[in-house]
Amino acid sequence: MKNAITLNQINKLAIPALISGISEPILSLTDAAIIGNMEQNATTSLAAVGIVTTFLSMLIWVLGQTRSAISSIVSQYLGAGNIEAVKNLPAQAIFVITTLSIIIIAVTYPLAPQIFKLYNASDSILNYSVDYYHIRVFGFPFTLFTIAVFGTFRGLQNTYFPMVIAISGAMANIILDVIFVYGIENYIPAMHIKGAAYASVIAQIIMAALSAYYLLKKTDIPLLVKLPFNPEMKRFALMILNLFIRTIALNIALYFGTSFATKYGENYIAAYTIAINLWFLGAFLIDGYASAGNILSGKLFGAKDYKSLVKLSNKLIKYGVFIGIIIGLVGSIFYYSIGNLFSNDENVLTEFYNVFWIVLAMQPLCALAFIFDGVFKGLGKMKYLRNVLLFSTLVIFIPVIFWTDIKDYKLYGIFTAFTFWMIARGLPLIIKFRKIFIPLAQKP
């Protein structure tokens, strides 16, 4: 075999990717924990953060697919020994995606009240959602810039610098959250939910600045945009289009989850906010190994080393399921302590504890789905990923969540729908991968 993949190689990529991957959910979880423990309007503010975070996550996931597309193309060219051919692609991709983000800000900023009414927000929750969004959205272009740079580093088989950047951003956000939300007597007034938004934006700016610094200092990839466009921009655009449709399908599921939880009442949406953000955290923890799959599969596919590719997939399945089980066990041990971190409202905590076990039980299933998401992105097979997400959302998730709503299962129903959704996302990817690459690996 040309490229024997060891556990050490996987961990060298996966562990830093795991740490860097949790930066975005940590931003949201920090906001949720600090806001949920405020003395003033904590539950209403927490509900607002949950609604806005869902919408912002949709925007970030839709346009943040640049990371996977850039990583896939760069890693394949690296595996083929022709990285010079795509050196100007990242700068062009970053320019296009940040320009789109500025257009989105211009469109959504004045329409924020109408957008959050679609999530069933009203009265104080609606007002707080708009206030939070009107500040937090200005971090959007900086987040997309950082994500695109992370994709470039991943394509180059480097997850160390993204980890350093992510840790710096997360630490800045935690410190600024405490300062801006609660204030410093005689120096900085308590800004409550607006303070959390300001803290997140500043943290995102810090991460973008560090991303630019490390890319320019540690690689020979330029950030200056030069025309004409790289020939791979067409394939990049097709990847983004397929991932865009896929992510819309993904966010349809998240929209219905948030919308139904909001409809059930303030305590339910607050509990859902805690549970879904912890689910996101688990997803991003597992994403470290999904990222390793993305990075290594692209390189092996570019090198046409199918035997190593199949061995890589088998190892990732074992490691991913193991991590999913560990996450579930740790969550079980600290079951009640975790809830108390995010709220002191007994009604909210009751609803959260009722469904948190489902979130924990889902983790091994999530591991399989997320890891093979990463592998297929590395292979550049975005069309199949798109079709799987459309099927799992439209044929599985939506019928289940509407049925459980009719049965009045409330949060039980929402997370049951998410469980079936994850099964429908992961199983077809595993079957398709093995059908394609096991025969190729067996050829002499």
C-alpha positions, 0 to 999 in steps of 0.5 A: 500500500502506498499510504498506510494509515495509522491511529497516530496519523488519524489522531494527529489530524482528528484531535486538533480538528476536534478542538477547533471544531467545537469553537462555534458551539462553545460560542453558543453554549457560553452565551446560553450558560451565562444568559441562562443564569442572569437575574433579569429575564433569563428564561426569555433571553435564553429562548431568544438566543436559541432561536437566533442561534438556530437561524445563524447556524443555518446561514453558517452551515449553508455558506460554511460548506466552503470549508469542505469544498476547499479541503476536498479539492486541495487534498486531492491535488496534494495526493496527486502531487500537483498542489501548485495548480490550486494555490490561487483557489482559496483566495478566490473562494474566500472573496466570493463567500464573504461577498455573499455574506455581506449581501445576506446581512443587508437583506436579513438585518431589516427583516429580522422581526419577520424572520423570527416570527417564522420561528413562532417568536412573539412579544419579549422573545421576539424583541430580544431575538431581534436585539441579539441578531442585530449585533451578532450578525456582523460577525458572520463574514468573519466566521465564513472567512475563518471557516474557508481558511480552516478548509485550506489548512485541512486540505494541506493536512494541517489541523494544528493552526485551526486548533490554535485559532479556535482556542484563542477565539473561544477563550476570548468569547468566554472572558468577554461574555462575563465582562459584557453580560454582567458588567464591571462595576463603575467601569462597564455597564451590564449589557445582558443579552446584547453583551453576549452578542458583542462578545461573540462578534469580537471573538469572531473578528479575533479568529479571522485576524489570526486565520489570515496571519497563520495562513500568510506566515505558515503557508505559501497560499496567498489571500490576494485575489487574482483573475482569471478564476482557477479552472477548479472554481467550476467544480468548487461552485458545483460542490457548493451548490449541492452542499447548499441544497443539502444544508437547506434540507438539514436546516429545514429539520432544525427549523421545524424542531425550533418552531415546534419547541417555541409553539409549546411554550417558553419553558420548552424552547428554553429547554430545547435550546440547552438540549440542541446546543449540547447536541451540536457540541457532541456533533462537533466533538465527533466532527474531529474524526469526520474531519480526519476522514475528510482530509485523509480520504481526499488525499487517498482518493487523489492518489488512487489508493483504494485499499488504504481508503477502505481501511481508513473507513473501517478504523473511523467507524470504530473510533467514531462509535467509541467516542459517541459512547464515551460522550453518552456515558460522560453526559449520563454521569453529569446528567443533572450537573449539566442542566444546572450550568445553563438554567436555574429555572426548575420548569425549564430543567424539568423539560430538559432532563426529560429529553437529555437522555435521547440526545445522549443515546443518539451519539453513536448514531451521530458518529457514523453519520458525521464521519461518513459525511466527512469521508464523502466530502473528502471524495467530492461526492456532494451530489450523493450527500445532497440526495441522502439529506433530502431523503432523510429530511423530507421522507423521514424527519418531517412525517415523524415530527408532525406525527409526534406533534399530533400525538402531543409528545412535545420535546420527546417527539422532536428528539425522536424525529432527530434520532430517525433522521440521523439513522436515515443519514448515516446508513445509506452513506456506509452502504454506498461507500462499501459498494463503490470502494471495496471492489476497487480495493480488491483489484490488483 
